[in-house]
Amino acid sequence: MSDTTRAAHAPGHDTPPPLRVAVIIGSTRKDRFGPVPARWITGRLRSRPDLDTDLIDLAEYEMPVLGGNDPDEPLPEPVKALGERLQQADAFVVVTPVYNRSYPASLKSVVDWFHEEWAAKPVGFVSYGGMTGGVQAVEHLRAVFAEFNTVSPREAVLFPNFWEVFDHDGRLVDTEAVAPAADVFTDQLLWWARALRRARAESPFPVEDGQ
């Protein structure tokens, strides 16, 4: 634990604990590119002392097909383990490719397994693809996450023709071309994360009966 984190948790200290941001690698395909932009955005987030960043690779979880609606049925172990990590997050960054003008089935399965883990938290997007940079996947995900009572910042980080944007070592070819947009994206995400964490602490988020 860093000195900053210790100070934040010291008795009588008014500084809130660092925001916890979960970065989710949405693709599980073999030879996927997703870990490259995921590590890049994670590195930028970890450079900020007010954040605690958790990089989540969905390929490490053997997520089953979504089960039934029986509340007494125990959760499969991979679902339970992933849910614990998601629950701890104050904000999410979803890193996604575009597959056939949308996002991966592996990501949809994970989104649908959970409910309160997403609610009243911001979800930002980093996407990669061809000419459009995966914007179709981002727009579809915005609509899906809205059903879980999340907030999606306007800005996203898109990587068109991603094979030209990163070198063979996973580093950006032109950092200065991307950095300003990435900074605005991060600032918007964290603004919502702070605001919604305060709101959740003050009162539970209202939901319909049975949701």
Secondary structure, 3 states (H helix, E strand, C coil): CCHHHHHHHCCCCCCCCCEEEEEEECCCCCCCCCHHHHHHHHHHHHCCCCEEEEEEEHHHCCCCCCCCCCCCCCCCHHHHHHHHHHHHCCEEEEEEECECCECCHHHHHHHHHCCCCCCCCEEEEEEEECCCCCHHHHHHHHHHHHCCCCECCCCCEEEECHHHHECCCCCECCHHHHHHHHHHHHHHHHHHHHHHHHHHHHCCCCCCCCC
